């Protein structure tokens, strides 16, 4: 087309012999530029706003997401680059500098905006998959970031090959010597990509899980799983960033199983004063019989003990003979019945009240049960109510909580000792008035 235009100009103006080719090139470039401007205005003034309006008014989430990430606009820019490339081949003569220049610029334009279009497509997919229950359990963001990184490297190689006029295969073959350097530079992204694939394949972690990793000071909800880092919002609203590959190389605790089970464990003990442990007396039994939760247990246990003692002809005049009810054993039976009748305790999960090994801090009694909620505030309220009741009911069984003497106890003991010494030292006449 350029040569035909130059011949036409020479036919009209023979005096343009030296400038005909240059003028033809300028006319072709202006023509290419004008057509590109018209296409650009058409696409960005009418076509794209119409598509955005259709997507924005549509009720389906996917249409709104595609509009929000500018996918159509970047694809339109890719199309414009392709059109310029085609025009250059149609209008300009082979081997000319303007043709090579337009080819180079248009190809770089196409590569860049194709990469941007891929970014928009991945962002659109990531945004749309947030509403998919299965996709939420996968570290999709880290995988997509890995795809972006690979695409960026490929786009960079293609761009360099276009600028130097060499095949990308030559560049790839030359990268073999730089493998060690590349591995060092991209160590974290590579490890993160591999870790993301493992996390996805093994469903080890997903956004929204409660993660506990003391080594990194993380204890809270996972808010983002990226290519190189995982962000955790701790319960104090601080953000902890953990390398993604650390989730594979180190151990962590994922509380997702607890959340999905619908029950959260109570595992807390209280220490009884060992000196308050004793056998129950008749007056104790009469008082405890009034407890509706204890009456069935006492009936069965007393019958069992009487039958046992009768079968052994036990001499009950001595406490060392036969079997008897203890206040600590009856307390455990009462707490078990109390938890069995508690409306906020799961009855289909493990439930027990057990005695742990005694030590200097007294006799530990542990409550092991599961609440019917996993919400933190409700769980803490249920647990607190249970132990409030436990501490309040202990005197009914003649038991005391073990408590290490504090400063107040010491002052009272010293004051009591001083008062006693004062009375001993006081003359009898003064004491009699």
C-alpha positions as CSV (number, residue, x, y, z in Angstrom):
1,X,0.0,0.0,0.0
2,X,2.9,2.4,0.8
3,X,4.5,1.8,-2.6
4,X,1.3,2.3,-4.5
5,X,0.6,5.5,-2.6
6,X,4.2,6.7,-3.4
7,X,3.6,5.9,-7.1
8,X,0.3,7.8,-7.0
9,X,2.0,10.8,-5.5
10,X,4.7,10.8,-8.1
11,X,2.1,10.7,-10.8
12,X,0.4,13.7,-9.4
13,X,3.5,15.6,-8.4
14,X,6.6,14.6,-10.4
15,X,8.7,17.1,-8.4
16,X,8.3,15.0,-5.3
17,X,10.7,12.4,-6.6
18,X,13.0,12.5,-3.5
19,X,10.2,12.9,-1.0
20,X,7.5,10.7,-2.3
21,X,8.4,7.6,-0.2
22,X,8.7,9.8,3.0
23,X,5.4,11.5,2.3
24,X,3.7,8.2,1.6
25,X,5.0,6.9,5.0
26,X,3.7,9.9,6.8
27,X,0.3,9.6,5.2
28,X,0.1,5.9,6.1
29,X,1.2,6.6,9.7
30,X,-1.5,9.3,10.0
31,X,-4.0,7.0,8.5
32,X,-3.1,4.2,10.9
33,X,-3.2,6.7,13.8
34,X,-6.5,8.1,12.7
35,X,-8.1,4.6,12.4
36,X,-6.7,3.6,15.8
37,X,-8.1,6.8,17.4
38,X,-11.6,6.2,15.9
39,X,-11.5,2.5,17.1
40,X,-10.4,3.7,20.6
41,X,-13.1,6.3,20.8
42,X,-15.8,3.8,19.6
43,X,-14.7,1.1,22.1
44,X,-14.2,3.3,25.1
45,X,-16.9,5.9,24.6
46,X,-19.8,3.6,23.5
47,X,-19.1,-0.1,23.6
48,X,-17.4,-0.5,27.0
49,X,-19.8,1.8,28.9
50,X,-22.7,-0.2,27.4
51,X,-21.1,-3.5,28.6
52,X,-20.4,-1.9,32.0
53,X,-24.0,-0.8,32.3
54,X,-25.3,-4.3,31.4
55,X,-23.0,-5.9,33.9
56,X,-23.7,-3.4,36.7
57,X,-27.4,-3.8,36.3
58,X,-27.3,-7.6,36.1
59,X,-28.4,-9.5,39.3
60,X,-25.8,-12.3,38.9
61,X,-22.6,-11.8,40.8
62,X,-20.3,-12.9,38.1
63,X,-21.3,-10.1,35.7
64,X,-20.8,-7.5,38.4
65,X,-17.4,-8.9,39.2
66,X,-16.2,-8.9,35.6
67,X,-17.1,-5.2,35.3
68,X,-15.5,-4.3,38.6
69,X,-12.0,-5.5,37.6
70,X,-11.8,-3.8,34.2
71,X,-11.5,-7.0,32.2
72,X,-13.3,-5.6,29.2
73,X,-11.3,-2.5,29.0
74,X,-8.0,-4.3,29.0
75,X,-9.2,-6.8,26.4
76,X,-10.2,-3.9,24.3
77,X,-6.7,-2.4,24.5
78,X,-5.3,-5.8,23.4
79,X,-7.6,-5.7,20.4
80,X,-6.4,-2.2,19.6
81,X,-2.8,-3.4,19.6
82,X,-3.7,-6.3,17.3
83,X,-5.5,-3.9,14.9
84,X,-2.4,-1.6,14.8
85,X,-0.2,-4.6,14.1
86,X,-2.5,-5.8,11.2
87,X,-2.7,-2.2,9.8
88,X,1.1,-1.9,9.8
89,X,1.5,-5.1,7.8
90,X,-1.2,-4.0,5.3
91,X,-0.2,-0.4,4.8
92,X,3.6,-0.3,5.2
93,X,6.2,-1.9,2.9
94,X,8.3,-4.9,4.1
95,X,11.7,-4.1,5.5
96,X,11.0,-0.4,6.3
97,X,12.0,1.1,9.6
98,X,8.5,2.4,10.4
99,X,7.1,-1.2,9.9
100,X,9.6,-2.7,12.2
101,X,9.1,0.0,14.8
102,X,5.3,-0.4,14.7
103,X,5.6,-4.1,14.8
104,X,7.8,-3.8,17.9
105,X,5.7,-1.3,19.7
106,X,2.4,-3.1,18.9
107,X,3.8,-6.5,20.0
108,X,5.0,-5.0,23.3
109,X,1.6,-3.3,23.7
110,X,-0.2,-6.6,23.1
111,X,2.1,-8.6,25.5
112,X,1.7,-5.9,28.3
113,X,-2.1,-5.6,28.0
114,X,-2.6,-9.3,27.5
115,X,-0.7,-9.8,30.8
116,X,-3.0,-7.1,32.4
117,X,-6.0,-8.9,31.0
118,X,-4.8,-12.1,32.6
119,X,-4.4,-10.3,35.9
120,X,-8.0,-9.0,35.6
121,X,-9.3,-12.4,34.7
122,X,-7.6,-14.1,37.7
123,X,-8.8,-11.3,40.0
124,X,-12.3,-11.7,38.6
125,X,-12.2,-15.5,39.2
126,X,-10.8,-15.0,42.7
127,X,-13.5,-12.5,43.6
128,X,-16.2,-14.7,42.1
129,X,-15.0,-17.9,43.9
130,X,-15.3,-16.3,47.3
131,X,-19.0,-17.2,47.1
132,X,-18.3,-20.8,46.4
133,X,-18.2,-23.0,49.5
134,X,-15.6,-25.5,48.0
135,X,-13.3,-22.8,46.7
136,X,-13.3,-21.0,50.1
137,X,-11.5,-24.0,51.6
138,X,-8.7,-23.8,49.1
139,X,-5.7,-21.3,49.0
140,X,-6.8,-20.0,45.6
141,X,-5.2,-16.6,46.0
142,X,-1.7,-18.1,46.5
143,X,-2.1,-20.3,43.4
144,X,-3.3,-17.3,41.3
145,X,-0.4,-15.3,42.5
146,X,1.9,-18.1,41.3
147,X,0.2,-18.0,37.9
148,X,0.7,-14.2,37.8
149,X,4.4,-14.6,38.6
150,X,4.9,-17.2,35.9
151,X,3.0,-15.2,33.4
152,X,5.0,-12.1,34.2
153,X,8.3,-13.9,33.8
154,X,7.1,-15.3,30.4
155,X,5.9,-11.8,29.3
156,X,9.3,-10.4,30.3
157,X,11.1,-13.0,28.2
158,X,8.9,-12.4,25.2
159,X,9.5,-8.6,25.5
160,X,13.2,-8.9,25.7
161,X,13.3,-11.3,22.8
162,X,11.3,-8.8,20.7
163,X,13.6,-6.0,21.6
164,X,16.8,-7.9,20.8
165,X,15.2,-9.6,17.8
166,X,16.1,-13.1,19.0
167,X,13.9,-16.2,19.6
168,X,12.7,-16.7,23.2
169,X,14.1,-20.3,23.0
170,X,17.6,-18.8,23.0
171,X,16.9,-16.8,26.1
172,X,15.4,-19.8,27.8
173,X,18.5,-21.9,27.0
174,X,20.7,-19.1,28.4
175,X,18.8,-19.1,31.7
176,X,20.3,-22.5,32.6
177,X,23.4,-20.8,34.0
178,X,21.3,-18.4,36.0
179,X,19.2,-21.1,37.7
180,X,21.0,-20.8,41.0
181,X,20.5,-17.0,41.0
182,X,16.9,-17.3,40.1
183,X,16.3,-19.9,42.8
184,X,17.8,-17.6,45.3
185,X,15.8,-14.5,44.1
186,X,12.5,-16.4,43.8
187,X,13.0,-18.7,46.8
188,X,10.1,-17.5,48.8
189,X,7.6,-17.4,45.8
190,X,8.6,-20.9,44.7
191,X,8.4,-22.3,48.3
192,X,5.1,-20.4,48.7
193,X,3.7,-21.8,45.5
194,X,4.6,-25.4,46.5
195,X,3.2,-24.9,50.0
196,X,0.0,-23.4,48.6
197,X,-0.5,-26.5,46.4
198,X,0.1,-28.8,49.4
199,X,-2.3,-26.8,51.5
200,X,-4.9,-27.0,48.8
201,X,-4.4,-30.7,48.0
202,X,-4.5,-31.7,51.7
203,X,-7.1,-29.1,52.8
204,X,-4.9,-28.1,55.6
205,X,-5.9,-24.5,55.9
206,X,-8.4,-22.1,54.4
207,X,-9.4,-18.5,54.9
208,X,-11.6,-18.1,58.0
209,X,-9.9,-21.0,60.0
210,X,-8.8,-20.4,63.5
211,X,-5.0,-20.9,63.4
212,X,-2.7,-21.2,66.4
213,X,1.0,-21.1,65.8
214,X,2.9,-20.0,69.0
215,X,6.3,-19.9,67.2
216,X,5.1,-16.9,65.2
217,X,2.8,-15.4,67.8
218,X,-0.3,-16.3,65.8
219,X,-3.6,-17.1,67.4
220,X,-6.7,-16.0,65.5
221,X,-8.6,-16.1,62.2
222,X,-6.8,-16.6,58.9
223,X,-7.8,-13.6,56.7
224,X,-5.5,-14.1,53.7
225,X,-3.5,-16.9,52.1
226,X,-1.0,-15.4,49.6
227,X,1.8,-16.7,47.5
228,X,4.5,-15.9,50.1
229,X,2.6,-15.0,53.3
230,X,-0.4,-16.0,55.3
231,X,-2.1,-13.2,57.4
232,X,-3.7,-14.0,60.7
233,X,-5.9,-11.6,62.6
234,X,-5.2,-12.3,66.3
235,X,-7.9,-12.0,69.0
236,X,-6.3,-8.7,70.1
237,X,-6.9,-7.4,66.5
238,X,-3.2,-7.4,65.6
239,X,-2.1,-8.9,62.3
240,X,0.6,-11.7,62.2
241,X,2.3,-12.5,58.9
242,X,3.6,-16.1,58.5
243,X,5.6,-17.4,55.6
244,X,3.4,-19.7,53.6
245,X,6.1,-22.4,53.4
246,X,6.4,-22.3,57.3
247,X,2.9,-24.0,57.4
248,X,4.4,-27.0,55.7
249,X,7.8,-27.1,57.5
250,X,6.5,-26.3,61.0
251,X,3.5,-27.5,63.0
252,X,0.4,-25.5,63.7
253,X,-3.0,-26.1,65.2
254,X,-6.1,-25.6,63.1
255,X,-9.3,-25.3,65.1
256,X,-11.5,-25.9,62.1
257,X,-12.5,-29.4,63.4
258,X,-13.8,-27.9,66.6
259,X,-15.8,-25.3,64.7
260,X,-17.3,-27.9,62.4
261,X,-18.1,-30.3,65.2
262,X,-20.4,-27.8,66.9
263,X,-18.9,-28.4,70.3
264,X,-16.1,-26.7,72.2
265,X,-14.2,-28.5,75.0
266,X,-14.3,-27.5,78.6
267,X,-11.2,-28.9,80.3
268,X,-10.7,-27.1,83.6
269,X,-9.9,-28.4,87.1
270,X,-10.3,-27.0,90.6
271,X,-8.2,-28.1,93.7
272,X,-9.9,-29.3,96.9
273,X,-8.3,-29.1,100.3
274,X,-7.3,-32.7,101.1
275,X,-8.1,-32.2,104.8
276,X,-11.8,-31.6,104.0
277,X,-12.2,-35.0,102.3
278,X,-14.1,-37.4,104.6
279,X,-16.8,-40.1,104.8
280,X,-20.4,-38.9,104.7
281,X,-22.4,-39.1,108.0
282,X,-26.1,-39.8,108.4
283,X,-26.9,-36.1,108.7
284,X,-24.9,-35.5,105.5
285,X,-27.0,-38.1,103.7
286,X,-30.3,-36.7,105.0
287,X,-29.3,-33.3,103.7
288,X,-28.0,-34.5,100.4
289,X,-31.1,-36.6,99.8
290,X,-33.0,-33.4,99.2
291,X,-31.0,-32.8,96.0
292,X,-33.1,-34.1,93.1
293,X,-30.0,-34.9,91.0
294,X,-28.3,-36.8,93.8
295,X,-31.2,-38.9,95.1
296,X,-31.1,-41.6,92.4
297,X,-27.3,-41.9,92.8
298,X,-27.5,-42.2,96.6
299,X,-30.3,-44.9,96.4
300,X,-28.3,-47.0,94.1
301,X,-24.9,-46.5,95.8
302,X,-26.2,-47.1,99.3
303,X,-27.9,-50.3,98.2
304,X,-24.7,-51.4,96.5
305,X,-22.5,-50.6,99.5
306,X,-24.9,-52.3,102.0
307,X,-25.0,-55.5,99.9
308,X,-21.2,-55.4,99.6
309,X,-20.7,-54.9,103.4
310,X,-23.3,-57.6,104.2
311,X,-21.6,-60.1,101.9
312,X,-18.3,-59.5,103.6
313,X,-19.7,-59.3,107.2
314,X,-17.9,-56.1,107.6
315,X,-17.6,-54.6,111.1
316,X,-18.7,-51.1,110.5
317,X,-17.8,-49.9,114.0
318,X,-14.3,-49.2,112.6
319,X,-13.9,-46.8,109.6
320,X,-11.3,-49.0,108.1
321,X,-13.8,-51.8,107.5
322,X,-16.2,-52.1,104.6
323,X,-17.2,-49.4,102.1
324,X,-18.6,-46.0,102.7
325,X,-19.7,-43.0,100.7
326,X,-17.2,-40.1,100.6
327,X,-18.0,-36.5,100.1
328,X,-15.6,-36.2,97.2
329,X,-17.0,-39.2,95.4
330,X,-20.5,-37.9,95.9
331,X,-19.4,-34.5,94.6
332,X,-18.1,-36.1,91.4
333,X,-21.4,-38.0,91.0
334,X,-23.4,-34.8,91.5
335,X,-21.3,-32.8,89.0
336,X,-21.7,-35.6,86.4
337,X,-25.5,-35.6,86.9
338,X,-25.5,-31.8,86.8
339,X,-23.7,-31.7,83.5
340,X,-25.9,-34.5,82.1
341,X,-28.9,-32.2,82.8
342,X,-27.3,-29.0,81.6
343,X,-29.0,-27.6,78.5
344,X,-25.8,-26.1,77.1
345,X,-23.6,-29.3,77.3
346,X,-23.4,-31.7,74.4
347,X,-24.6,-35.1,75.6
348,X,-23.3,-36.9,72.5
349,X,-19.7,-36.1,73.2
350,X,-17.3,-37.1,76.0
351,X,-18.4,-36.0,79.4
352,X,-16.8,-36.8,82.7
353,X,-15.7,-35.5,86.0
354,X,-12.4,-37.1,87.1
355,X,-10.0,-36.9,89.9
356,X,-6.4,-36.1,89.0
357,X,-3.2,-36.8,90.9
358,X,-3.1,-35.1,94.3
359,X,-0.2,-32.8,95.0
360,X,0.9,-29.8,97.1
361,X,-1.9,-27.8,95.7
362,X,-4.6,-30.2,96.9
363,X,-6.8,-32.8,95.1
364,X,-7.6,-31.7,91.5
365,X,-11.1,-32.4,90.2
366,X,-11.3,-31.9,86.4
367,X,-14.5,-31.2,84.4
368,X,-14.2,-32.5,80.9
369,X,-17.2,-31.8,78.6
370,X,-18.2,-30.0,75.4
371,X,-20.5,-27.0,75.1
372,X,-23.2,-27.0,72.4
373,X,-21.7,-23.8,70.9
374,X,-18.3,-22.8,69.5
375,X,-18.8,-19.1,69.8
376,X,-16.2,-17.7,72.2
377,X,-18.4,-15.4,74.3
378,X,-21.1,-18.0,74.7
379,X,-18.6,-20.7,75.5
380,X,-16.9,-18.6,78.2
381,X,-20.3,-17.7,79.8
382,X,-21.3,-21.3,79.9
383,X,-18.0,-22.4,81.4
384,X,-18.1,-19.5,84.0
385,X,-21.7,-20.4,85.1
386,X,-20.7,-24.1,85.6
387,X,-17.7,-23.2,87.8
388,X,-19.7,-20.5,89.7
389,X,-22.1,-23.3,90.6
390,X,-19.3,-25.7,91.6
391,X,-17.6,-23.2,94.0
392,X,-21.0,-22.3,95.5
393,X,-22.0,-26.0,96.1
394,X,-18.8,-27.2,97.7
395,X,-19.8,-26.3,101.3
396,X,-22.9,-28.5,100.9
397,X,-20.6,-31.5,100.7
398,X,-18.3,-30.4,103.4
399,X,-15.5,-29.6,101.0
400,X,-13.2,-26.6,100.8
401,X,-11.2,-25.2,97.9
402,X,-7.4,-25.3,98.4
403,X,-6.0,-21.9,98.5
404,X,-2.4,-20.9,99.2
405,X,-2.1,-18.6,102.2
406,X,-1.8,-14.9,101.2
407,X,-0.7,-11.8,102.9
408,X,-4.1,-11.3,104.6
409,X,-4.0,-14.8,106.1
410,X,-0.5,-14.1,107.5
411,X,-1.6,-10.8,109.0
412,X,-4.6,-12.4,110.6
413,X,-2.4,-15.2,112.0
414,X,0.1,-12.8,113.4
415,X,-2.7,-10.7,114.9
416,X,-4.3,-13.7,116.5
417,X,-1.0,-14.9,117.9
418,X,-0.4,-11.4,119.4
419,X,-3.8,-11.4,121.0
420,X,-3.3,-14.9,122.5
421,X,0.1,-13.9,123.9
422,X,-1.4,-10.7,125.4
423,X,-4.2,-12.8,127.2
424,X,-1.6,-15.2,128.6
425,X,0.6,-12.4,129.9
426,X,-2.4,-10.5,131.4
427,X,-2.6,-10.8,135.3
428,X,-5.6,-12.8,136.6
429,X,-6.9,-9.8,138.6
430,X,-7.1,-7.8,135.4
431,X,-8.8,-10.6,133.6
432,X,-11.5,-10.8,136.4
433,X,-12.1,-7.1,136.2
